[in-house]
Amino acid sequence: MKKSILTLSILLALGGCSLIPDYQRPEAPVADAWPKGPAYAAEAGQAGAELPAWRSFFRDAALQRAIQVALDNNRDLRVAALNVEAYQALHRIQRAELFPQIDARGSGTRQRLPGDLSRTGEAATNAEYGATVGVSDWELDLFGRLRSLSEAALEQYFATAQAQRSTQIALVASVADAWLTLQADRELLALSEETLRTYEQSLALTQRSFDVGVASALELTQSRSAVESARVSVAQYTRLVAQDRNALQLLLGNAVPDDLPAAAPLEQAQLAELPVGLPAELLQRRPDILEAEHLLKAANANIGAARAAFFPSISLTGRAGTTSTELSGLFKAGSGTWLFQPSINLPIFTAGSLKGSLDYAKLQKQIEVAQYEKAIQTAFSEVADGLAARSTYTEQLKAQRDLVAANAEYYRLAERRYRTGVDSHLILLDAQRQLFGSQQTLIGDRLAQLSSEIALYKALGGGVE
């Protein structure tokens, strides 16, 4: 009989109705295709395009090693992983509410009563021993309140798992950006040091010409100005290289390994080809979008819990065991005892708190819908920016390389004409400055191109193996 009651209660608890609204994914508030125009060339998405894993996307072996160090040691990523475990534990706690918590209890009492308190008028000693097994205050989930809360906790756990993926993708992209920035500033430092040596040689020649009365004081001053300008650049990039290394070390969560392979030059092919899928594929690829959808589902489940709170709740307490006035007789025949104590709680007047809880749950869902749509719009915008940068940077770099080549030829001709006395020293200094400036801009443009491609890789949801 007792087993039948317990079995029936479990079936009622697990088979109750659910008041969670049917979930429908909101329509994506973006276009079905990527933008078109002069900035996008003939870029078109390919259905089912698969992104390469980060080890395949980043070709530089030194960068691959740095990213792996960051994935092993970065503290933000470690916190994200611990958050996933924490929400997994919270889900287990909430899910456990669906099942009866069975416990065993043992008790023993001995009490002496003085004669004036006993019925016989003489001092007496009473004893009672007992041992029971049962459940206490187990709520039958007839209207799905506990299941709704369990589903909400599960969706929150899924959301934190996606948040961890977002953190990992962002970390991979940040390490790559920091690494390439460091390499760019190193190249700019080397260029500045080389330019400084060239300016110093030019100043030495101008000084000798000035000493013999060939060069003017103006030309000498112009040469000194160029040297000091180059020294400023050397100091600037020396500082930036040190700061870049510190920023990289913070992302790695550890010291930058001393045995890293030599970094590849920026002009070398650093990244693999990046295919672009369709906008709709972002919904299943971007972890921040998936995170927002799981939070939306959690809010939807909370509505079910708020609805169920309007209905009666039934709790059961049941125990079975043995009791005796003597410890030796605790398990003898005829000492059995049992208790079955159901209770029901029917909300009658709550001063509007239940209605307020339901309204709050519905408003939270509307907020999560807006957050989900905003995540989609943000993703679409970031990918569109990356596509615009891809084709335009290709043309910009080609033009900048041609400009560097033209300035190099201008400098070569200006130096020859200055040596033969055809042109003034001012023209030579102008050629030197233009070459130096165009070379600096080329390195900056190459870094910007690589950074934009990394940003596109991140925007498409890549970065996780």
Secondary structure per residue as TSV (DSSP state, phi and psi in degrees):
chain	resnum	aa	ss	phi	psi
A	1	M	-	360.0	-47.8
A	2	K	H	-64.5	-40.3
A	3	K	H	-65.5	-36.7
A	4	S	H	-65.8	-41.6
A	5	I	H	-63.1	-44.5
A	6	L	H	-64.0	-43.0
A	7	T	H	-63.7	-43.1
A	8	L	H	-62.4	-39.6
A	9	S	H	-63.7	-42.6
A	10	I	H	-63.3	-42.7
A	11	L	H	-63.6	-39.6
A	12	L	H	-64.7	-40.1
A	13	A	H	-67.8	-39.8
A	14	L	H	-87.0	-16.5
A	15	G	S	-110.2	16.1
A	16	G	-	-69.5	171.9
A	17	C	-	-77.7	166.8
A	18	S	-	-122.5	135.7
A	19	L	-	-106.7	16.7
A	20	I	-	-73.0	130.2
A	21	P	-	-61.8	147.2
A	22	D	-	-60.4	128.6
A	23	Y	-	-83.1	132.5
A	24	Q	-	-130.6	124.1
A	25	R	-	-66.0	129.4
A	26	P	-	-62.6	149.9
A	27	E	-	-64.9	139.3
A	28	A	-	-69.1	122.9
A	29	P	S	-84.3	46.3
A	30	V	S	-138.1	169.1
A	31	A	-	-72.6	164.1
A	32	D	S	-84.0	-7.7
A	33	A	S	-138.3	160.1
A	34	W	-	-72.6	157.1
A	35	P	-	-60.4	155.2
A	36	K	-	-126.2	154.0
A	37	G	S	154.3	-178.4
A	38	P	G	-57.6	-33.9
A	39	A	G	-74.5	-17.0
A	40	Y	G	-104.9	1.2
A	41	A	T	50.2	-131.2
A	42	A	T	-109.8	31.3
A	43	E	-	-64.9	127.9
A	44	A	-	-142.1	142.8
A	45	G	-	-75.2	148.6
A	46	Q	-	-110.6	125.9
A	47	A	T	-63.1	133.7
A	48	G	T	75.0	15.1
A	49	A	-	-65.7	130.9
A	50	E	-	-103.4	132.9
A	51	L	-	-79.5	142.9
A	52	P	-	-70.9	151.0
A	53	A	-	-66.7	159.6
A	54	W	H	-61.7	-30.8
A	55	R	H	-66.9	-28.1
A	56	S	H	-86.0	-31.6
A	57	F	H	-72.6	-43.4
A	58	F	B	-93.1	116.1
A	59	R	-	-88.3	-22.0
A	60	D	-	-71.8	121.1
A	61	A	H	-62.9	-35.4
A	62	A	H	-66.4	-40.6
A	63	L	H	-66.2	-39.7
A	64	Q	H	-59.3	-42.0
A	65	R	H	-65.2	-41.9
A	66	A	H	-63.5	-41.6
A	67	I	H	-62.8	-41.7
A	68	Q	H	-64.0	-38.5
A	69	V	H	-61.8	-40.9
A	70	A	H	-65.4	-42.5
A	71	L	H	-63.9	-27.5
A	72	D	H	-85.5	-24.1
A	73	N	H	-127.4	-13.0
A	74	N	-	-62.9	132.3
A	75	R	H	-74.1	-35.6
A	76	D	H	-61.6	-41.5
A	77	L	H	-67.1	-36.0
A	78	R	H	-64.8	-41.8
A	79	V	H	-63.4	-41.3
A	80	A	H	-62.0	-40.5
A	81	A	H	-66.1	-39.2
A	82	L	H	-67.4	-34.2
A	83	N	H	-63.0	-37.9
A	84	V	H	-62.2	-45.4
A	85	E	H	-64.6	-36.8
A	86	A	H	-64.8	-45.2
A	87	Y	H	-71.4	-28.1
A	88	Q	H	-64.4	-41.0
A	89	A	H	-65.5	-39.5
A	90	L	H	-63.3	-37.8
A	91	H	H	-65.0	-40.6
A	92	R	H	-62.3	-39.0
A	93	I	H	-63.5	-46.6
A	94	Q	H	-66.9	-39.8
A	95	R	H	-65.6	-32.5
A	96	A	H	-63.4	-20.9
A	97	E	T	-66.0	-18.8
A	98	L	T	-72.3	-21.0
A	99	F	S	-112.1	152.0
A	100	P	-	-68.9	140.5
A	101	Q	-	-95.1	105.6
A	102	I	E	-89.9	132.6
A	103	D	E	-136.9	160.3
A	104	A	E	-116.9	137.5
A	105	R	E	-129.9	143.5
A	106	G	E	-131.5	141.0
A	107	S	E	-146.1	155.1
A	108	G	E	-149.5	135.5
A	109	T	E	-136.3	130.8
A	110	R	E	-126.9	131.3
A	111	Q	E	-138.8	132.3
A	112	R	E	-103.0	129.6
A	113	L	E	-110.8	132.9
A	114	P	-	-68.6	162.7
A	115	G	G	-60.0	-36.3
A	116	D	G	-73.8	-6.8
A	117	L	G	-107.8	-12.6
A	118	S	S	-88.3	159.5
A	119	R	S	-71.4	-27.9
A	120	T	S	-87.9	-11.1
A	121	G	S	84.1	2.1
A	122	E	S	-117.5	152.5
A	123	A	-	-59.0	140.1
A	124	A	E	-139.2	152.8
A	125	T	E	-120.6	122.5
A	126	N	E	-106.8	145.9
A	127	A	E	-138.1	145.0
A	128	E	E	-149.8	129.7
A	129	Y	E	-125.7	146.0
A	130	G	E	-153.6	154.4
A	131	A	E	-144.7	124.2
A	132	T	E	-136.0	157.5
A	133	V	E	-130.6	135.0
A	134	G	E	179.2	-168.2
A	135	V	E	-123.3	153.6
A	136	S	E	-131.0	130.4
A	137	D	E	50.6	49.3
A	138	W	E	-88.4	119.6
A	139	E	E	-83.1	125.2
A	140	L	E	-77.4	122.5
A	141	D	-	-87.5	64.1
A	142	L	T	-68.4	-29.8
A	143	F	T	-113.7	13.1
A	144	G	S	78.5	15.5
A	145	R	H	-62.6	-47.4
A	146	L	H	-68.8	-38.7
A	147	R	H	-65.7	-36.1
A	148	S	H	-63.5	-43.8
A	149	L	H	-65.6	-37.0
A	150	S	H	-65.8	-41.9
A	151	E	H	-65.9	-38.3
A	152	A	H	-62.7	-41.8
A	153	A	H	-65.4	-37.0
A	154	L	H	-64.9	-42.9
A	155	E	H	-66.5	-34.8
A	156	Q	H	-66.5	-36.9
A	157	Y	H	-63.5	-45.0
A	158	F	H	-60.8	-37.6
A	159	A	H	-64.0	-41.1
A	160	T	H	-67.8	-32.0
A	161	A	H	-63.6	-40.5
A	162	Q	H	-69.7	-34.5
A	163	A	H	-62.9	-35.8
A	164	Q	H	-64.1	-41.3
A	165	R	H	-62.6	-40.9
A	166	S	H	-60.5	-42.8
A	167	T	H	-63.4	-39.5
A	168	Q	H	-66.7	-44.1
A	169	I	H	-62.2	-44.7
A	170	A	H	-62.9	-37.1
A	171	L	H	-66.1	-45.3
A	172	V	H	-58.4	-45.6
A	173	A	H	-65.9	-40.2
A	174	S	H	-66.9	-40.8
A	175	V	H	-64.3	-42.9
A	176	A	H	-62.3	-44.3
A	177	D	H	-61.6	-45.8
A	178	A	H	-63.7	-39.6
A	179	W	H	-64.3	-47.5
A	180	L	H	-68.5	-34.5
A	181	T	H	-62.9	-41.4
A	182	L	H	-61.9	-44.2
A	183	Q	H	-65.2	-38.9
A	184	A	H	-64.6	-44.0
A	185	D	H	-68.7	-30.6
A	186	R	H	-66.0	-42.4
A	187	E	H	-66.9	-37.2
A	188	L	H	-67.2	-35.9
A	189	L	H	-65.3	-45.1
A	190	A	H	-62.7	-39.9
A	191	L	H	-64.5	-40.8
A	192	S	H	-65.9	-40.4
A	193	E	H	-65.9	-40.4
A	194	E	H	-65.5	-42.0
A	195	T	H	-64.5	-38.9
A	196	L	H	-60.6	-43.3
A	197	R	H	-62.4	-39.4
A	198	T	H	-64.2	-43.5
A	199	Y	H	-65.1	-38.0
A	200	E	H	-66.6	-38.4
A	201	Q	H	-65.1	-40.9
A	202	S	H	-64.8	-38.9
A	203	L	H	-64.7	-39.7
A	204	A	H	-62.9	-42.6
A	205	L	H	-65.1	-40.7
A	206	T	H	-66.1	-36.6
A	207	Q	H	-63.5	-43.0
A	208	R	H	-65.9	-39.4
A	209	S	H	-64.6	-37.8
A	210	F	H	-67.0	-38.3
A	211	D	H	-65.0	-30.1
A	212	V	T	-96.7	6.1
A	213	G	T	84.8	12.9
A	214	V	S	-87.8	-44.7
A	215	A	S	-92.0	151.1
A	216	S	-	-89.4	167.1
A	217	A	H	-64.3	-31.7
A	218	L	H	-64.5	-42.9
A	219	E	H	-65.1	-39.4
A	220	L	H	-63.6	-42.6
A	221	T	H	-64.9	-39.1
A	222	Q	H	-63.7	-38.8
A	223	S	H	-65.4	-41.9
A	224	R	H	-64.9	-38.2
A	225	S	H	-61.6	-41.3
A	226	A	H	-64.4	-40.4
A	227	V	H	-62.8	-46.0
A	228	E	H	-66.5	-35.2
A	229	S	H	-63.3	-40.6
A	230	A	H	-67.1	-36.1
A	231	R	H	-64.3	-36.7
A	232	V	H	-60.4	-44.8
A	233	S	H	-63.6	-39.9
A	234	V	H	-62.2	-45.8
A	235	A	H	-63.1	-41.7
A	236	Q	H	-61.2	-49.3
A	237	Y	H	-76.0	-25.1
A	238	T	H	-62.4	-42.6
A	239	R	H	-65.9	-44.0
A	240	L	H	-65.0	-37.1
A	241	V	H	-61.6	-44.2
A	242	A	H	-63.6	-43.1
A	243	Q	H	-68.5	-37.0
A	244	D	H	-61.8	-40.2
A	245	R	H	-66.8	-38.3
A	246	N	H	-64.8	-41.9
A	247	A	H	-63.8	-39.8
A	248	L	H	-65.2	-40.7
A	249	Q	H	-63.3	-37.9
A	250	L	H	-63.5	-41.6
A	251	L	H	-67.5	-37.2
A	252	L	H	-68.6	-25.7
A	253	G	T	72.5	14.1
A	254	N	S	-162.8	168.5
A	255	A	-	-64.8	145.8
A	256	V	-	-65.3	122.1
A	257	P	-	-57.3	138.4
A	258	D	T	-76.7	-20.4
A	259	D	T	-98.6	23.1
A	260	L	-	-64.1	144.0
A	261	P	-	-62.2	161.1
A	262	A	-	-62.1	136.4
A	263	A	-	-70.6	144.1
A	264	A	-	-75.6	143.4
A	265	P	-	-60.3	152.2
A	266	L	T	-61.8	-33.6
A	267	E	T	-70.7	-16.9
A	268	Q	S	-73.8	156.2
A	269	A	-	-64.6	110.3
A	270	Q	-	-96.1	-30.0
A	271	L	B	-125.3	148.6
A	272	A	-	-78.0	164.7
A	273	E	-	-64.6	139.1
A	274	L	-	-114.1	108.0
A	275	P	-	-75.9	153.1
A	276	V	-	-118.0	125.6
A	277	G	-	-86.9	-162.7
A	278	L	-	-91.9	156.2
A	279	P	G	-55.0	-37.7
A	280	A	G	-63.1	-26.8
A	281	E	G	-71.0	-19.5
A	282	L	H	-62.9	-28.7
A	283	L	H	-62.9	-28.0
A	284	Q	H	-106.4	-1.4
A	285	R	H	-110.9	-38.4
A	286	R	-	-76.7	120.4
A	287	P	H	-65.6	-29.6
A	288	D	H	-69.4	-32.5
A	289	I	H	-69.3	-43.2
A	290	L	H	-64.1	-38.0
A	291	E	H	-61.6	-45.7
A	292	A	H	-63.2	-35.6
A	293	E	H	-70.5	-39.0
A	294	H	H	-64.1	-38.6
A	295	L	H	-65.8	-34.6
A	296	L	H	-64.8	-42.7
A	297	K	H	-64.8	-36.6
A	298	A	H	-63.7	-42.3
A	299	A	H	-64.3	-36.6
A	300	N	H	-64.3	-40.0
A	301	A	H	-68.0	-34.0
A	302	N	H	-64.4	-28.2
A	303	I	H	-62.9	-41.1
A	304	G	H	-60.5	-41.3
A	305	A	H	-65.7	-39.5
A	306	A	H	-67.2	-36.6
A	307	R	H	-66.9	-42.4
A	308	A	H	-64.7	-24.5
A	309	A	T	-66.1	-17.3
A	310	F	T	-74.5	-18.3
A	311	F	S	-98.7	163.5
A	312	P	-	-62.9	150.4
A	313	S	E	-117.5	134.6
A	314	I	E	-115.4	130.3
A	315	S	E	-122.1	146.1
A	316	L	E	-120.2	140.1
A	317	T	E	-127.9	123.5
A	318	G	E	-142.0	136.0
A	319	R	E	-141.9	149.1
A	320	A	E	-143.1	142.6
A	321	G	E	179.6	-144.5
A	322	T	E	-143.5	150.1
A	323	T	E	-144.8	150.5
A	324	S	E	-160.8	156.9
A	325	T	S	-82.1	-9.3
A	326	E	S	-127.9	141.1
A	327	L	G	-63.3	-35.5
A	328	S	G	-70.8	-21.2
A	329	G	G	-99.9	14.0
A	330	L	T	-64.9	-33.9
A	331	F	T	-114.4	21.6
A	332	K	S	-79.4	163.4
A	333	A	T	-62.7	142.2
A	334	G	T	87.1	0.8
A	335	S	-	-98.2	6.1
A	336	G	E	-69.0	149.7
A	337	T	E	-146.5	152.1
A	338	W	E	-150.3	158.1
A	339	L	E	-141.1	129.8
A	340	F	E	-129.1	117.9
A	341	Q	E	-135.9	88.4
A	342	P	E	-80.5	154.8
A	343	S	E	-143.8	150.1
A	344	I	E	-130.7	139.7
A	345	N	E	-123.0	115.7
A	346	L	-	-114.3	112.3
A	347	P	-	-67.6	126.7
A	348	I	-	-111.8	-54.6
A	349	F	-	-133.4	117.9
A	350	T	-	-122.0	13.6
A	351	A	T	58.0	28.9
A	352	G	T	86.0	4.3
A	353	S	H	-68.6	-38.4
A	354	L	H	-66.2	-43.1
A	355	K	H	-63.4	-39.1
A	356	G	H	-63.9	-39.5
A	357	S	H	-64.3	-40.4
A	358	L	H	-67.0	-43.2
A	359	D	H	-61.5	-40.2
A	360	Y	H	-63.7	-42.8
A	361	A	H	-62.7	-39.5
A	362	K	H	-67.5	-39.6
A	363	L	H	-65.7	-38.2
A	364	Q	H	-62.3	-37.0
A	365	K	H	-64.9	-42.4
A	366	Q	H	-61.4	-38.4
A	367	I	H	-62.9	-44.3
A	368	E	H	-67.2	-32.3
A	369	V	H	-62.2	-45.3
A	370	A	H	-63.8	-39.5
A	371	Q	H	-65.1	-39.7
A	372	Y	H	-63.5	-46.2
A	373	E	H	-64.7	-37.4
A	374	K	H	-65.7	-37.9
A	375	A	H	-62.2	-40.1
A	376	I	H	-65.8	-45.0
A	377	Q	H	-63.4	-40.4
A	378	T	H	-62.7	-44.0
A	379	A	H	-61.7	-45.2
A	380	F	H	-61.3	-43.1
A	381	S	H	-63.8	-42.5
A	382	E	H	-65.8	-41.2
A	383	V	H	-66.3	-42.2
A	384	A	H	-60.8	-41.1
A	385	D	H	-61.0	-42.4
A	386	G	H	-64.6	-39.1
A	387	L	H	-67.0	-38.3
A	388	A	H	-65.2	-38.2
A	389	A	H	-70.2	-32.2
A	390	R	H	-59.3	-54.5
A	391	S	H	-75.6	-37.5
A	392	T	H	-70.4	-36.4
A	393	Y	H	-67.7	-32.2
A	394	T	H	-60.4	-46.5
A	395	E	H	-68.6	-38.7
A	396	Q	H	-64.8	-42.4
A	397	L	H	-66.9	-39.3
A	398	K	H	-61.0	-44.5
A	399	A	H	-66.1	-37.3
A	400	Q	H	-70.1	-36.5
A	401	R	H	-65.6	-39.8
A	402	D	H	-63.8	-37.2
A	403	L	H	-65.6	-40.9
A	404	V	H	-62.1	-43.4
A	405	A	H	-63.2	-40.5
A	406	A	H	-66.0	-41.3
A	407	N	H	-68.3	-34.2
A	408	A	H	-64.4	-41.1
A	409	E	H	-67.0	-39.7
A	410	Y	H	-60.4	-43.6
A	411	Y	H	-65.8	-40.1
A	412	R	H	-63.5	-43.9
A	413	L	H	-69.1	-39.4
A	414	A	H	-64.3	-39.7
A	415	E	H	-65.8	-41.5
A	416	R	H	-64.5	-43.6
A	417	R	H	-69.2	-31.6
A	418	Y	H	-69.6	-40.0
A	419	R	H	-64.3	-32.8
A	420	T	T	-89.6	0.5
A	421	G	T	82.0	13.3
A	422	V	S	-79.0	-45.0
A	423	D	S	-111.0	162.4
A	424	S	-	-82.0	168.1
A	425	H	H	-66.6	-28.1
A	426	L	H	-61.9	-38.9
A	427	I	H	-66.6	-38.8
A	428	L	H	-63.5	-44.4
A	429	L	H	-63.5	-38.4
A	430	D	H	-63.6	-40.7
A	431	A	H	-64.9	-40.2
A	432	Q	H	-63.4	-44.9
A	433	R	H	-64.9	-41.8
A	434	Q	H	-65.0	-39.2
A	435	L	H	-66.1	-45.4
A	436	F	H	-61.2	-45.4
A	437	G	H	-64.2	-42.5
A	438	S	H	-68.2	-35.1
A	439	Q	H	-67.0	-39.8
A	440	Q	H	-62.5	-44.4
A	441	T	H	-63.5	-36.9
A	442	L	H	-62.2	-44.4
A	443	I	H	-63.5	-42.7
A	444	G	H	-63.2	-40.3
A	445	D	H	-67.3	-38.2
A	446	R	H	-65.2	-40.3
A	447	L	H	-63.8	-43.0
A	448	A	H	-63.2	-38.4
A	449	Q	H	-63.9	-46.0
A	450	L	H	-64.2	-40.2
A	451	S	H	-64.5	-39.1
A	452	S	H	-67.5	-34.8
A	453	E	H	-70.1	-37.3
A	454	I	H	-65.7	-40.5
A	455	A	H	-63.0	-37.2
A	456	L	H	-67.4	-41.1
A	457	Y	H	-59.0	-44.5
A	458	K	H	-65.1	-43.0
A	459	A	H	-64.6	-30.9
A	460	L	T	-78.8	-7.9
A	461	G	T	95.2	19.6
A	462	G	-	-87.9	174.1
A	463	G	-	118.9	-8.2
A	464	V	-	-115.6	133.8
A	465	E	-	-85.5	360.0
